[in-house]
Amino acid sequence: MRQSSLVVMANRLPIDDSVAPDGACEWRRSPGGLVSALHPLLKHTPATWIGWAGGTGPAPALPDVDGVRLHTVPLTPEDFRDHYEGFANATLWPLYHDAVEQPEHHRRWWEAYQRVNRRFAEAAAEVAEPGGVAWVQDYHLQLVPALLRELRPDLRIGFFLHVPFPPPELFMQLPRRAELLRGMLGADLVGFQRAQAAHNFAQLVAKVFGVPATDRQIEVDGRTVRVGAFPVSIDTAEMAALATRPDVVARADQLRKDLGDPEHVILSVDRMDYTKGIEHRLKAYSELIASGHVKVRDTVMVQVAVPSRERVGQYQILRDRVEREVGRINGEFGRVGEPAIHYLTQPFDRPSWPPSTGWRT
């Protein structure tokens, strides 16, 4: 087993599989936000990325990607259902996003979350060089820092949360709040997107454990855990270069022509998720049309909403609501050959929706 001085752990590996025309399985870099954030750093730093490949069953053998070695952590169908769809995305995700949907709590989900987090920690302990750095990503793996510290106290461990961290009054609703906080405190450095999230974390640690805690450091178990806000940006140079590529510019021009050369194009590219505000955006657009501020003939809205977590009930309900709203708006304001909203659910490669037409994630 080859070892690395830098080990990154995330729920997913930075690649997606697809089927080639000849039926072969192809792997390509994932377009997800976490991968986009880390890729500029890792393409210049030798590292091993530990994650799930996306299917259930035995772990596939995968090639290196841009010099990054890939180490697969397998998930069983039960792991996927209870850890990923369950505790991560039906308990933590809604709670961390202001409880816009009611979080659910089930014992077997928590047991699966513990089991998968331990599997990731054991994988990292195996591939990390002595004295190396382990960098744990996001809410799926909040127990890993403490588990890994037990296995490999020689490592420097970082944890970064890519989503909001809730205020104490929300986080205290979690039955397993102490275990989750203790897991994060296994890191030497705990990072967040915003200063408010770091403040929330410090408040919670002081409240739950009664230890000295500020927005910058926490004293626990004879150790100092650093805390901070480190906002993640997109690779602006990459985006600027992409926007000026001749094939991308030509594609943007063709898209506008395909839409009937409207004066304005409102383009929204989102994952189908209740935190993305898709329903609110559609409602706002319909209000603009109804008030006369926008005319369908002059302004076209394109909403790309790529389905995700389709076995989670909240996401099934959301998709139904979005599609009903699109139908209502088109039925009320559209004309033959001139829909008010062009609605697409298929994913697109990055160059297909260039920044020059307002592409965003």
C-alpha positions as CSV (number, residue, x, y, z in Angstrom):
1,M,0.0,0.0,0.0
2,R,1.5,3.3,-1.1
3,Q,1.4,6.1,1.5
4,S,0.9,9.8,1.1
5,S,2.0,12.9,3.0
6,L,-1.5,14.5,2.3
7,V,-4.7,12.5,2.6
8,V,-8.0,14.0,1.7
9,M,-11.2,12.4,2.8
10,A,-14.6,13.2,1.3
11,N,-17.9,11.3,0.9
12,R,-17.3,11.0,-2.8
13,L,-14.2,10.5,-4.9
14,P,-13.5,13.4,-7.3
15,I,-14.7,11.4,-10.4
16,D,-18.0,10.3,-11.9
17,D,-18.6,7.3,-14.1
18,S,-20.3,7.3,-17.4
19,V,-21.0,4.8,-20.2
20,A,-19.1,5.3,-23.4
21,P,-20.7,4.6,-26.8
22,D,-19.0,1.2,-27.0
23,G,-20.5,0.3,-23.6
24,A,-17.2,0.8,-21.6
25,C,-17.2,2.6,-18.3
26,E,-15.5,5.9,-18.4
27,W,-14.4,8.1,-15.5
28,R,-14.2,11.9,-15.5
29,R,-13.6,14.6,-13.0
30,S,-16.8,15.4,-11.1
31,P,-18.3,18.9,-11.6
32,G,-19.4,19.1,-7.9
33,G,-18.6,22.2,-5.8
34,L,-16.3,20.4,-3.3
35,V,-14.2,18.9,-6.1
36,S,-14.1,22.3,-7.9
37,A,-12.9,23.9,-4.7
38,L,-10.1,21.4,-4.0
39,H,-8.9,20.6,-7.5
40,P,-6.8,23.7,-8.0
41,L,-4.7,22.9,-4.9
42,L,-4.5,19.1,-5.4
43,K,-3.4,19.3,-9.0
44,H,-0.1,20.8,-7.7
45,T,0.2,18.6,-4.5
46,P,0.8,14.9,-4.4
47,A,-2.1,13.4,-2.4
48,T,-4.4,10.5,-1.9
49,W,-8.1,11.1,-2.0
50,I,-10.3,8.7,0.0
51,G,-13.9,8.5,-0.9
52,W,-16.9,6.5,-2.1
53,A,-17.0,5.7,-5.9
54,G,-20.8,6.1,-6.1
55,G,-22.1,2.5,-6.3
56,T,-22.7,-0.3,-3.8
57,G,-20.7,-3.4,-3.7
58,P,-17.0,-4.1,-4.0
59,A,-14.7,-1.1,-4.5
60,P,-13.6,-0.7,-8.1
61,A,-9.9,-0.3,-9.1
62,L,-9.5,3.3,-10.3
63,P,-6.7,5.2,-12.1
64,D,-5.0,8.3,-10.7
65,V,-6.6,11.6,-11.6
66,D,-4.4,14.6,-12.3
67,G,-1.7,13.0,-10.2
68,V,-4.1,12.3,-7.2
69,R,-4.2,8.7,-6.1
70,L,-7.7,7.4,-5.5
71,H,-8.6,5.1,-2.6
72,T,-12.1,3.8,-2.6
73,V,-14.2,3.2,0.5
74,P,-17.0,0.7,-0.3
75,L,-20.6,1.2,0.8
76,T,-23.2,-1.5,1.1
77,P,-26.8,-0.8,0.1
78,E,-27.6,-0.5,3.8
79,D,-24.8,2.0,4.2
80,F,-26.0,4.1,1.3
81,R,-29.6,4.1,2.6
82,D,-28.9,4.8,6.3
83,H,-25.6,6.7,6.3
84,Y,-25.9,8.8,3.1
85,E,-29.6,9.1,2.4
86,G,-30.5,8.9,6.1
87,F,-28.3,10.5,8.7
88,A,-26.2,12.7,6.4
89,N,-29.0,14.0,4.1
90,A,-32.2,13.6,6.0
91,T,-30.9,14.5,9.5
92,L,-27.8,16.7,9.2
93,W,-28.4,18.4,5.8
94,P,-31.8,19.9,6.6
95,L,-30.8,20.9,10.2
96,Y,-27.7,22.6,8.9
97,H,-29.8,24.6,6.4
98,D,-32.0,26.3,9.0
99,A,-34.3,23.3,9.2
100,V,-36.2,24.4,6.1
101,E,-37.3,20.7,6.0
102,Q,-37.9,18.8,9.2
103,P,-34.9,16.6,10.1
104,E,-35.6,12.9,10.8
105,H,-34.0,10.8,13.5
106,H,-33.6,7.0,13.5
107,R,-31.3,4.8,15.5
108,R,-30.2,2.7,12.6
109,W,-29.2,5.9,10.6
110,W,-26.9,6.9,13.5
111,E,-25.4,3.4,13.7
112,A,-24.6,3.5,10.0
113,Y,-23.1,6.9,10.2
114,Q,-20.7,5.7,12.9
115,R,-19.9,2.6,10.9
116,V,-19.0,4.4,7.7
117,N,-17.1,7.1,9.5
118,R,-14.9,4.5,11.2
119,R,-14.3,2.8,7.8
120,F,-13.0,6.1,6.4
121,A,-10.8,6.7,9.5
122,E,-9.3,3.2,9.1
123,A,-8.6,3.8,5.4
124,A,-6.8,7.1,6.2
125,A,-4.8,5.5,9.0
126,E,-3.6,2.9,6.4
127,V,-2.5,5.3,3.6
128,A,-1.2,8.3,5.5
129,E,2.6,8.7,5.9
130,P,4.1,9.0,9.4
131,G,3.6,12.6,10.5
132,G,1.4,13.4,7.4
133,V,-1.6,15.6,7.0
134,A,-5.2,14.3,6.9
135,W,-7.9,16.7,5.7
136,V,-11.5,15.7,6.3
137,Q,-14.2,17.2,4.3
138,D,-17.8,18.0,5.2
139,Y,-20.8,16.9,7.2
140,H,-20.8,13.2,6.0
141,L,-17.6,12.6,8.0
142,Q,-17.8,14.6,11.2
143,L,-16.7,11.7,13.4
144,V,-13.6,10.9,11.4
145,P,-11.2,13.4,13.1
146,A,-11.6,11.9,16.6
147,L,-11.6,8.3,15.3
148,L,-8.5,9.0,13.2
149,R,-6.7,10.6,16.1
150,E,-7.2,7.5,18.1
151,L,-5.7,5.4,15.4
152,R,-2.9,7.8,14.3
153,P,-2.0,10.4,16.9
154,D,1.1,11.3,14.8
155,L,-1.0,12.9,12.1
156,R,-2.0,16.6,11.7
157,I,-5.7,16.6,11.1
158,G,-7.9,19.2,9.6
159,F,-11.6,19.3,9.2
160,F,-13.5,21.7,6.9
161,L,-17.3,22.1,6.7
162,H,-18.5,23.2,3.3
163,V,-22.1,23.9,4.4
164,P,-23.5,26.2,7.0
165,F,-23.1,25.3,10.7
166,P,-26.3,26.0,12.6
167,P,-26.8,28.2,15.7
168,P,-27.0,26.5,19.1
169,E,-30.8,26.5,19.3
170,L,-30.9,24.4,16.2
171,F,-27.9,22.1,16.8
172,M,-29.1,21.3,20.3
173,Q,-32.1,19.5,18.7
174,L,-29.7,16.7,17.6
175,P,-29.8,13.7,20.0
176,R,-26.2,13.0,19.1
177,R,-24.9,16.5,19.4
178,A,-22.1,15.7,21.9
179,E,-20.7,12.9,19.7
180,L,-20.7,15.0,16.6
181,L,-18.9,17.9,18.3
182,R,-16.4,15.5,19.9
183,G,-15.7,14.1,16.5
184,M,-14.9,17.5,15.0
185,L,-12.7,18.4,18.0
186,G,-10.4,15.5,17.1
187,A,-9.0,17.8,14.4
188,D,-6.1,20.3,15.0
189,L,-7.9,22.8,12.8
190,V,-11.6,23.1,12.3
191,G,-12.6,25.4,9.4
192,F,-15.9,26.9,8.2
193,Q,-17.1,29.0,5.3
194,R,-18.2,31.9,7.5
195,A,-17.1,33.6,10.7
196,Q,-20.7,33.1,12.1
197,A,-20.3,29.3,11.7
198,A,-17.1,29.3,13.7
199,H,-18.8,31.4,16.4
200,N,-21.7,29.0,16.5
201,F,-19.3,26.0,16.9
202,A,-17.3,27.7,19.7
203,Q,-20.6,28.6,21.5
204,L,-21.8,25.0,21.3
205,V,-18.5,23.5,22.5
206,A,-18.5,25.8,25.5
207,K,-22.1,25.0,26.2
208,V,-22.0,21.2,25.8
209,F,-18.5,20.5,27.3
210,G,-17.9,23.5,29.6
211,V,-14.4,24.1,28.2
212,P,-12.7,27.4,27.3
213,A,-13.7,28.3,23.7
214,T,-13.4,31.3,21.5
215,D,-14.0,31.8,17.8
216,R,-10.3,31.1,17.2
217,Q,-9.3,28.4,19.6
218,I,-10.7,25.8,21.9
219,E,-8.9,24.1,24.8
220,V,-10.0,20.4,25.1
221,D,-8.3,17.3,26.5
222,G,-5.0,19.1,27.0
223,R,-4.9,20.2,23.3
224,T,-5.6,23.4,21.5
225,V,-7.9,23.1,18.6
226,R,-7.7,26.1,16.2
227,V,-11.0,27.3,14.7
228,G,-11.5,29.7,11.8
229,A,-13.4,30.9,8.8
230,F,-11.7,30.1,5.4
231,P,-14.2,31.0,2.6
232,V,-13.8,28.8,-0.4
233,S,-13.8,30.5,-3.8
234,I,-14.1,29.1,-7.3
235,D,-11.0,29.1,-9.6
236,T,-11.6,32.5,-11.2
237,A,-8.7,32.1,-13.6
238,E,-10.1,28.9,-14.9
239,M,-13.6,30.4,-15.3
240,A,-12.2,33.4,-17.1
241,A,-10.2,31.2,-19.5
242,L,-13.3,29.0,-20.1
243,A,-15.5,32.0,-20.9
244,T,-13.2,33.2,-23.7
245,R,-12.6,29.8,-25.4
246,P,-13.8,30.0,-29.0
247,D,-15.9,26.8,-28.8
248,V,-17.6,28.1,-25.6
249,V,-18.3,31.5,-27.1
250,A,-19.8,29.8,-30.2
251,R,-21.9,27.6,-28.0
252,A,-23.2,30.5,-26.0
253,D,-24.2,32.3,-29.3
254,Q,-26.0,29.2,-30.5
255,L,-27.9,28.8,-27.2
256,R,-29.2,32.3,-27.5
257,K,-30.3,31.7,-31.1
258,D,-32.0,28.4,-30.1
259,L,-34.0,30.4,-27.5
260,G,-35.2,32.8,-30.1
261,D,-32.6,35.6,-29.7
262,P,-34.4,37.2,-26.6
263,E,-33.2,40.4,-25.2
264,H,-32.5,38.9,-21.8
265,V,-31.7,35.3,-20.7
266,I,-32.2,34.3,-17.1
267,L,-30.2,31.1,-16.6
268,S,-30.2,29.1,-13.4
269,V,-28.3,25.8,-13.0
270,D,-28.9,24.0,-9.8
271,R,-29.0,20.6,-8.2
272,M,-32.6,19.7,-7.3
273,D,-32.5,20.6,-3.6
274,Y,-34.7,22.5,-1.3
275,T,-31.8,24.7,-0.2
276,K,-31.3,26.1,-3.7
277,G,-34.4,28.3,-3.7
278,I,-35.7,27.0,-7.0
279,E,-39.3,27.3,-6.0
280,H,-38.8,30.8,-4.8
281,R,-37.0,31.8,-8.0
282,L,-39.8,30.4,-10.2
283,K,-42.4,32.3,-8.1
284,A,-40.4,35.5,-8.3
285,Y,-40.2,35.2,-12.1
286,S,-43.9,34.6,-12.4
287,E,-44.5,37.7,-10.3
288,L,-42.3,39.8,-12.6
289,I,-44.4,38.5,-15.6
290,A,-47.7,39.1,-13.9
291,S,-46.7,42.6,-12.9
292,G,-45.7,43.5,-16.4
293,H,-42.0,44.1,-15.5
294,V,-41.0,41.2,-17.7
295,K,-42.4,40.1,-21.1
296,V,-42.0,36.5,-22.1
297,R,-41.2,37.5,-25.7
298,D,-38.2,39.6,-24.5
299,T,-37.0,37.6,-21.5
300,V,-36.4,33.8,-21.4
301,M,-35.8,31.9,-18.2
302,V,-33.9,28.6,-18.4
303,Q,-34.0,26.5,-15.3
304,V,-31.7,23.5,-15.1
305,A,-32.5,21.4,-12.1
306,V,-30.5,18.2,-12.0
307,P,-32.2,15.5,-9.8
308,S,-30.3,14.3,-6.8
309,R,-31.0,12.1,-3.8
310,E,-34.1,10.8,-5.6
311,R,-34.8,8.1,-3.0
312,V,-35.1,10.7,-0.2
313,G,-38.8,11.5,0.2
314,Q,-38.2,15.3,0.7
315,Y,-36.5,15.4,-2.7
316,Q,-39.3,13.5,-4.5
317,I,-41.8,16.0,-3.1
318,L,-39.7,18.9,-4.1
319,R,-39.4,17.8,-7.7
320,D,-43.1,17.3,-7.9
321,R,-43.7,20.8,-6.6
322,V,-41.1,22.4,-9.0
323,E,-42.6,20.7,-12.0
324,R,-46.1,21.7,-11.1
325,E,-45.0,25.3,-10.7
326,V,-43.2,25.2,-14.1
327,G,-46.4,23.8,-15.7
328,R,-48.5,26.5,-14.0
329,I,-46.3,29.3,-15.2
330,N,-46.0,28.0,-18.7
331,G,-49.8,27.4,-18.9
332,E,-50.6,30.9,-17.6
333,F,-48.0,33.0,-19.4
334,G,-46.5,31.0,-22.2
335,R,-47.5,30.8,-25.8
336,V,-47.2,28.2,-28.5
337,G,-43.5,28.1,-29.4
338,E,-42.7,30.6,-26.6
339,P,-42.7,28.9,-23.1
340,A,-42.2,31.2,-20.2
341,I,-39.7,28.8,-18.7
342,H,-37.4,26.2,-20.4
343,Y,-37.1,23.5,-17.8
344,L,-34.3,20.8,-18.1
345,T,-33.4,18.0,-15.7
346,Q,-30.4,16.5,-17.4
347,P,-26.8,17.3,-16.3
348,F,-24.5,19.3,-18.5
349,D,-20.7,19.3,-18.8
350,R,-19.1,22.5,-17.7
351,P,-18.4,23.9,-21.2
352,S,-22.0,23.4,-22.2
353,W,-23.2,26.2,-19.9
354,P,-20.5,28.8,-20.1
355,P,-20.0,31.8,-17.7
356,S,-20.6,34.1,-20.6
357,T,-24.3,33.1,-20.5
358,G,-24.6,33.5,-16.8
359,W,-23.7,29.9,-15.8
360,R,-23.6,29.4,-12.0
361,T,-23.7,26.6,-9.5
